[in-house]
C-alpha cells in the first residue's frame, strides 16, 4: 500500500494550512492587502457608479424639462390625441444624442407616443401631476431610465403656458425605485410626459470602471508580496536567531548570547533569552560542580573504606570459625556472627559504590570474548549455589550458541536479576534465552506477586525503596542500577514488566552485532 505524503493540516474550509511562519505571514499580509484593495475598490466603484448615474439622470431630466417647457405652450387648451402625438414626436426629435422615446398621458389615460415600457409604479407616482419622478430599471435590451414629468402652465391660463416654470430638478432618492426630483408645478394641466432612454453608455462606463479597478488591484496584490516578504524577513530573523541559539545551548554551548537590537517585543524576547541562558549557564556549572564533588566523595569514601573493611573481613572470618566451633560463649558467638554478616554487607555496598562511581566517571570498560551462552548462565548459578530446578529453571536454545560479551558483567546482571527474583518473588525463577542473528534476549521471570504499578517505573533507580518504612534492606539498593549500566555498556536494554498471569519479568536484550570499537 502506498501512502501519500503528509502536506499539512486542512483548515475547516478545506484549504491546507501553510507550514512555517514565513508563508503564514506572507499569506496574512496579502490577504490584508487584498481585503483593503477590495474594500477601497468597492467604495470607489459605488461612489463613481452613483455619480455617473446621478449625473446622467439629472442631465436627462434637465434636458427633458427644457424641451417640455419649450414645446408645451404650443399645445391647445384642450389638446386632442393628434396634438399629443405631435407633441410626443417633437420631443423625440429634440432628444438629440440621448435618443429617448417619449409618450404623453392625459389624466392617467393611455400613453400616446413611442415610449411603451413605462412601468405602472411610475405612472401611479405621477398621477398627482405636481412632481417629476424617475425610475431606473433593467430591461431585456439593457438598463433604462424612465422619467415622468408633469406638463404645467406657468401664467394661470390654459392656452399660453410657455412662460411659466414647470419645475426645477431636485435630488434623486436611490439607484432603483422611485425618487421625487421636482417641485410642484404652478398650474397642473393633467398632462404627463414620459421619457425612456437607454443607459447602455453608462453601463459601459461602469464596466470600464470595474475593469480598471481589477487592473489596478491585481498588480497591487502582486506588489504586496514584496513588502510581505520583507516584513516576514524582518520578523523572522530574530526568531531564526533564537532557534539557532537554542540549538547551540542544547548542544552544550551554554555561553551563547544574542545581540539585542531595537526596543520592540522581539528585542525584549531576545533580552529575556539572554537572561535565561545566563541563569542556565550558572545553574549548569553549579550542578556539574556538585555532581563532580558527589562522585569524587563517593569514590574517595569507598576507596578509603576498602582497606579497613578488608582487615575487618579477615578478622571476622577467623572469629566465624571460633563461633561455629563452639569455643566462644553463646552470646559472644551470636555477636560475632552478627558483626561478620554486617561486615560482608558493608563490603558489598562499598564494592557497589565503587562500581557505580566508575560508571559515572566513564571509566568502565568492556572486555569482550566469545563465550558459550550455556557456560555463562551455568557459571552464574554455580557461583551462587542456586539449584536446578528447585530454585532456577533454565530454558536455553539448542546447539549452545556462542555470544560475544563481557562475561563478568553479564554474570553481574544475571546474578542481580535472579537474586532479586528469589528474594522478592517466588521460586522457581525461569531463565529463558533466545538468540537471533540480531540480538541475544534473556528473560528472567519469577512466580511472585509482581511489581506494583507505582513502583515499576522506579525499579532501576538508585537506592529506591518500594516501602518507605523499610529503612534497611538486605542489599545495597544499587544492584538493578548496576545491572542496567552493564547492559547499556553493551549497547543493550533492560526493562521490567509484569506477566499477565502474575509475577515479574526482566528482559535483557544485547545486540549480537556489537563490537569493541562501538564503545563510547
C-alpha positions in Angstrom: 0.0 0.0 0.0 1.4 3.4 -1.0 0.9 6.2 1.4 0.5 9.8 0.2 3.0 12.3 1.8 1.6 14.4 4.5 1.4 18.0 3.4 -0.1 19.7 6.5 -3.4 20.1 8.2 -6.5 21.2 6.4 -8.5 24.3 7.5 -12.3 24.0 8.1 -12.8 25.3 4.6 -10.8 22.5 3.0 -7.7 24.6 2.3 -4.3 23.4 3.5 -2.8 25.5 6.3 0.7 26.7 5.2 3.5 25.4 7.3 6.1 27.8 8.8 5.8 31.4 9.9 7.1 32.9 6.7 4.3 31.6 4.4 1.7 32.4 7.1 2.9 36.0 7.4 3.0 36.4 3.6 -0.5 35.0 3.2 -1.8 37.1 6.1 -0.2 40.3 4.6 -1.5 39.5 1.1 -5.0 38.8 2.5 -5.0 42.1 4.4 -3.8 43.9 1.2 -6.5 42.1 -0.9 -9.2 42.9 1.6 -8.1 46.6 1.8 -8.0 46.8 -2.0 -11.3 45.1 -2.3 -13.0 47.5 0.2 -11.4 50.5 -1.4 -12.3 49.4 -4.9 -15.9 48.6 -3.8 -16.4 52.0 -2.1 -14.7 53.8 -5.1 -16.9 51.9 -7.5 -20.1 52.6 -5.6 -19.3 56.3 -5.4 -18.3 56.5 -9.1 -21.3 54.5 -10.2 -23.7 56.6 -8.3 -22.0 59.8 -9.6 -22.3 58.6 -13.2 -25.9 57.6 -12.9 -26.9 60.7 -10.9 -25.2 62.9 -13.5 -26.9 61.2 -16.4 -30.3 61.3 -14.6 -30.1 65.0 -13.6 -28.9 66.0 -17.1 -31.6 64.0 -18.8 -34.3 65.4 -16.5 -33.0 68.9 -17.1 -32.9 68.5 -20.9 -36.4 67.0 -20.9 -37.7 69.9 -18.8 -36.2 72.4 -21.3 -37.9 70.6 -24.2 -41.2 70.3 -22.4 -41.2 73.9 -21.3 -40.3 74.9 -24.9 -43.0 72.9 -26.7 -45.8 72.9 -24.1 -47.0 76.5 -25.0 -47.8 75.3 -28.5 -50.4 72.9 -27.3 -54.1 73.9 -27.5 -56.1 74.4 -24.3 -57.9 71.1 -24.9 -55.4 69.0 -27.0 -56.6 66.1 -29.0 -54.8 62.8 -29.3 -53.4 64.0 -32.5 -52.0 67.1 -30.8 -50.5 64.9 -28.1 -48.9 62.5 -30.6 -47.4 65.5 -32.4 -46.1 66.8 -29.1 -44.5 63.4 -28.4 -42.9 63.3 -31.9 -41.5 66.8 -31.3 -40.0 65.7 -28.0 -38.5 62.6 -29.7 -36.9 64.8 -32.4 -35.5 67.1 -29.7 -33.8 64.3 -27.8 -30.5 64.7 -29.8 -27.8 62.3 -28.7 -29.8 60.9 -25.8 -32.2 59.1 -28.2 -35.1 59.0 -25.8 -38.5 57.8 -26.6 -41.5 59.8 -25.2 -45.2 59.4 -24.7 -47.9 61.7 -23.2 -50.7 60.7 -21.0 -53.8 62.8 -20.1 -55.4 62.4 -16.7 -53.9 58.9 -16.2 -55.2 57.7 -19.6 -53.4 55.6 -22.2 -49.9 56.5 -23.4 -49.7 58.4 -26.7 -46.3 58.2 -28.3 -43.3 55.8 -28.8 -42.5 55.1 -25.2 -44.3 51.9 -24.4 -42.2 50.5 -21.5 -43.3 52.9 -18.7 -43.9 50.9 -15.5 -47.2 51.2 -13.6 -45.3 52.3 -10.5 -44.0 55.4 -12.3 -47.5 56.2 -13.7 -49.0 55.8 -10.2 -46.4 58.2 -8.8 -47.2 60.9 -11.4 -50.9 60.8 -11.0 -50.9 63.8 -8.8 -49.3 65.8 -11.6 -47.3 68.1 -9.3 -43.8 66.5 -9.3 -41.3 64.8 -11.6 -40.3 61.2 -10.8 -37.7 58.9 -12.3 -37.0 55.2 -12.1 -34.0 53.0 -13.2 -35.0 49.6 -14.4 -33.4 46.5 -16.0 -34.8 45.7 -19.5 -34.1 42.9 -21.8 -32.2 45.2 -24.1 -30.2 46.8 -21.2 -30.7 49.3 -18.4 -33.3 52.0 -18.8 -34.0 55.4 -17.2 -37.7 56.2 -17.0 -38.8 59.8 -16.3 -42.3 61.0 -15.6 -42.7 64.8 -15.9 -46.0 66.8 -15.4 -46.7 69.4 -18.0 -47.9 72.7 -16.4 -48.8 76.3 -17.3 -47.0 79.0 -15.5 -49.3 82.0 -16.0 -52.6 80.5 -14.9 -54.1 80.3 -18.4 -54.8 77.1 -20.2 -53.5 78.2 -23.6 -50.4 80.3 -23.1 -48.3 78.3 -20.6 -44.9 78.7 -22.3 -43.6 81.4 -20.0 -44.1 79.6 -16.7 -41.6 77.4 -14.9 -42.8 73.8 -14.9 -40.5 72.7 -12.0 -36.9 72.6 -11.0 -34.8 69.4 -11.0 -34.2 68.1 -7.4 -32.1 65.3 -6.0 -32.7 61.6 -6.7 -33.6 59.2 -4.0 -31.8 56.0 -5.0 -30.4 53.5 -7.6 -33.7 51.8 -8.2 -37.2 52.6 -7.4 -38.8 56.0 -7.5 -37.4 59.3 -6.5 -39.0 62.8 -6.4 -36.8 65.1 -8.3 -39.0 68.1 -8.9 -41.1 70.6 -7.0 -44.8 71.5 -7.6 -45.8 72.9 -10.9 -47.6 76.2 -10.7 -50.7 75.1 -12.8 -51.1 71.4 -13.4 -52.6 70.6 -16.8 -53.3 67.0 -16.3 -50.7 66.1 -18.9 -47.7 64.0 -18.0 -44.8 63.5 -20.4 -42.8 60.2 -20.1 -39.4 59.6 -21.5 -37.5 56.3 -21.8 -33.8 56.5 -22.5 -31.1 53.8 -22.6 -28.2 53.6 -20.1 -26.0 51.4 -22.2 -23.3 54.1 -22.4 -23.3 54.5 -18.6 -23.2 50.7 -18.2 -20.1 50.6 -20.5 -18.5 53.4 -18.4 -19.2 51.4 -15.2 -17.8 48.2 -16.8 -14.7 50.1 -17.8 -14.5 51.3 -14.2 -14.7 47.7 -12.9 -12.0 46.6 -15.4 -9.8 49.5 -14.3 -10.4 48.5 -10.6 -9.3 44.9 -11.3 -6.4 46.1 -13.4 -5.2 48.2 -10.5 -6.0 45.6 -7.8 -4.1 42.6 -9.4 -0.8 44.4 -9.7 -1.3 45.8 -6.2 -1.7 42.3 -4.8 1.3 41.2 -6.7 3.4 44.1 -5.4 2.1 43.4 -1.9 4.1 40.1 -1.9 7.3 42.2 -1.9 6.7 44.1 1.3 5.2 40.9 2.8 8.4 39.0 2.2 10.4 41.9 3.6 8.2 42.2 6.7 8.4 38.4 7.2 12.1 38.5 6.9 12.4 41.3 9.4 10.1 39.5 11.9 11.5 36.0 11.4 15.2 36.9 11.5 15.2 37.3 15.3 13.1 34.1 15.6 15.7 32.2 13.5 18.5 33.6 15.6 16.7 32.5 18.8 16.3 29.0 17.3 19.9 28.8 16.3 21.0 30.0 19.8 18.7 27.5 21.5 20.2 24.7 19.4 23.7 25.7 20.4 22.7 25.8 24.0 21.2 22.3 23.6 24.4 21.0 22.1 26.4 22.3 25.1 27.4 25.9 24.2 26.0 27.4 27.4 27.8 30.7 26.8 25.7 31.5 23.7 24.2 35.0 23.7 22.4 37.2 21.2 22.7 40.9 20.4 19.6 42.9 21.4 18.6 45.2 18.5 15.7 47.7 18.8 13.1 48.2 21.5 10.2 46.1 20.3 8.7 42.9 21.6 11.2 40.7 19.8 14.1 42.7 21.3 12.5 42.2 24.7 12.2 38.4 23.9 15.9 38.4 23.0 16.9 40.1 26.2 14.8 37.5 28.2 16.5 34.7 26.3 19.9 36.1 27.2 18.9 36.3 30.8 17.6 32.7 30.7 20.8 31.5 29.0 22.9 33.2 31.7 20.9 31.6 34.5 21.1 28.2 32.8 24.8 28.5 32.4 25.2 29.3 36.1 22.9 26.5 37.2 24.6 24.0 34.9 28.0 24.9 36.2 26.8 24.6 39.7 25.1 21.3 39.1 28.2 19.9 37.3 30.4 21.0 40.2 28.1 19.5 42.8 27.8 16.3 40.8 31.6 16.0 40.4 32.0 16.6 44.1 29.4 14.0 44.9 31.1 11.4 42.6 34.5 12.2 44.0 33.2 12.0 47.5 31.6 8.6 46.9 34.7 7.2 45.2 37.1 8.6 47.9 35.0 7.2 50.7 34.6 3.8 49.0 38.3 3.7 48.3 39.2 4.6 51.9 36.8 2.1 53.3 38.2 -0.9 51.3 41.4 -1.3 53.4 39.8 -1.3 56.9 36.9 -3.4 55.6 39.4 -6.0 54.2 41.0 -6.2 57.6 37.7 -6.4 59.4 36.6 -9.2 57.0 39.8 -11.2 57.7 39.2 -10.9 61.4 35.5 -11.8 61.2 36.4 -14.8 59.1 38.7 -16.1 61.9 36.1 -15.3 64.5 33.4 -17.1 62.5 35.4 -20.3 62.8 35.6 -20.0 66.5 31.9 -19.2 66.7 31.0 -22.2 64.7 33.4 -24.5 66.5 31.9 -23.7 69.9 35.0 -22.3 71.5 33.2 -19.0 72.2 30.4 -18.4 74.7 27.0 -18.5 73.0 26.3 -14.7 73.5 29.8 -13.9 72.1 29.3 -16.3 69.2 26.0 -14.6 68.2 27.6 -11.2 68.4 30.5 -12.3 66.3 28.2 -13.8 63.6 26.1 -10.6 63.5 29.2 -8.5 63.1 30.5 -10.8 60.4 27.2 -10.6 58.5 27.1 -6.8 58.7 30.7 -6.6 57.6 30.0 -8.6 54.5 27.0 -6.4 53.7 29.1 -3.3 54.2 31.9 -4.7 52.0 29.3 -5.5 49.2 27.9 -1.9 49.4 31.4 -0.4 49.2 32.1 -2.6 46.1 28.8 -1.5 44.5 29.6 2.2 45.2 33.0 1.8 43.6 31.4 0.2 40.6 28.7 2.8 40.2 31.3 5.6 40.6 33.3 4.0 37.7 30.1 4.1 35.5 29.5 7.8 36.5 33.1 8.7 35.7 33.0 6.9 32.3 35.9 4.7 33.4 34.0 1.4 33.0 35.3 -0.7 30.0 34.3 -3.9 28.4 36.4 -7.0 27.9 34.6 -8.8 25.1 35.1 -12.5 24.4 33.4 -15.2 22.5 31.6 -17.4 25.1 29.1 -20.2 25.2 25.7 -19.0 26.3 25.2 -22.1 28.4 28.5 -21.7 30.1 27.7 -18.0 31.1 24.4 -18.9 32.6 25.5 -22.1 34.4 28.6 -20.3 35.9 26.3 -17.7 37.4 24.1 -20.4 39.0 27.0 -22.4 40.3 28.9 -19.5 41.8 25.8 -18.5 43.9 24.8 -22.1 44.8 21.4 -21.8 43.1 19.9 -25.2 42.5 18.2 -26.5 39.4 15.2 -27.0 39.1 14.2 -26.2 42.7 15.3 -22.6 42.6 16.1 -21.8 39.0 14.8 -23.3 35.7 16.8 -22.7 32.6 15.4 -22.7 29.1 18.3 -22.3 26.7 18.4 -22.7 22.9 19.6 -25.9 21.4 23.1 -26.0 19.9 24.6 -23.9 22.7 25.2 -20.7 20.6 28.2 -18.5 21.2 27.9 -14.9 22.2 30.4 -12.1 22.2 30.0 -10.3 25.6 31.9 -9.3 28.7 31.3 -12.5 30.7 32.0 -10.8 34.1 29.5 -8.0 33.5 26.8 -10.4 32.2 27.3 -12.5 35.2 26.7 -9.5 37.4 23.5 -8.7 35.5 22.1 -12.2 35.8 23.1 -12.5 39.4 21.2 -9.4 40.3 18.1 -10.3 38.3 17.9 -13.9 39.6 18.8 -12.9 43.2 16.1 -10.2 43.2 13.6 -12.7 41.7 14.3 -15.2 44.5 14.4 -12.5 47.2 11.2 -10.6 46.3 9.3 -13.1 44.1 8.9 -16.8 44.4 10.8 -19.9 43.2 11.4 -21.3 40.8 12.8 -18.5 38.7 12.7 -19.1 34.9 15.7 -18.0 32.9 14.7 -18.2 29.2 17.3 -17.2 26.5 16.7 -16.6 22.8 19.5 -16.0 20.2 18.8 -14.5 16.8 21.0 -13.1 14.1 20.5 -9.6 15.5 20.3 -9.9 19.3 20.6 -12.0 22.5 17.4 -11.9 24.6 17.3 -13.3 28.1 14.1 -13.2 30.2 14.2 -13.7 34.0 10.7 -14.4 35.4 9.5 -15.3 38.9 6.3 -16.7 40.3 5.7 -13.9 42.9 3.0 -11.3 43.2 4.7 -9.0 40.6 5.9 -5.4 40.9 3.3 -2.7 42.0 2.4 -0.3 39.2 3.6 2.7 41.1 7.0 1.0 41.8 7.6 -0.3 38.2 8.9 3.0 36.7 11.5 3.3 39.6 12.9 -0.3 39.9 16.2 0.8 38.3 16.6 4.0 40.4 19.5 4.1 42.8 18.6 3.4 46.5 14.9 3.3 45.6 12.7 1.5 48.2 9.2 0.4 47.4 8.3 0.6 51.1 9.3 3.9 52.6 9.0 2.4 56.1 11.7 -0.2 55.2 14.8 1.7 56.4 17.2 -1.3 55.9 17.4 -3.8 53.2 19.4 -6.9 52.5 21.2 -5.4 49.5 22.8 -2.1 48.8 19.9 -0.7 46.7 22.3 -0.4 43.7 22.0 -3.9 42.2 19.5 -3.2 39.5 21.0 0.2 38.7 24.4 -1.5 38.2 22.8 -4.2 36.1 21.3 -1.6 33.8 24.6 0.2 33.5 26.3 -3.0 32.5 23.7 -3.7 29.8 24.0 -0.1 28.5 27.7 -0.7 28.2 26.9 -3.5 25.8 24.6 -1.1 23.9 21.6 -3.2 25.1 18.4 -2.6 27.0 17.0 -3.9 30.3 13.3 -3.5 31.0 10.9 -4.6 33.8 7.3 -5.7 33.4 4.6 -7.8 35.0 3.4 -11.1 33.5 -0.3 -11.4 32.7 -0.6 -14.5 35.0 1.3 -12.9 37.9 5.0 -12.5 38.6 7.6 -10.0 37.4 9.8 -10.4 34.3 13.1 -8.6 33.4 14.1 -8.7 29.8 17.8 -8.3 28.8 18.5 -7.5 25.2 22.0 -7.2 23.8 22.8 -6.8 20.1 24.9 -9.5 18.6 26.5 -7.0 16.1 28.1 -5.1 19.0 31.8 -4.7 18.5 34.6 -3.5 20.8 35.1 -0.3 18.7 31.4 0.7 19.2 32.2 1.6 22.8 32.0 5.3 23.6 
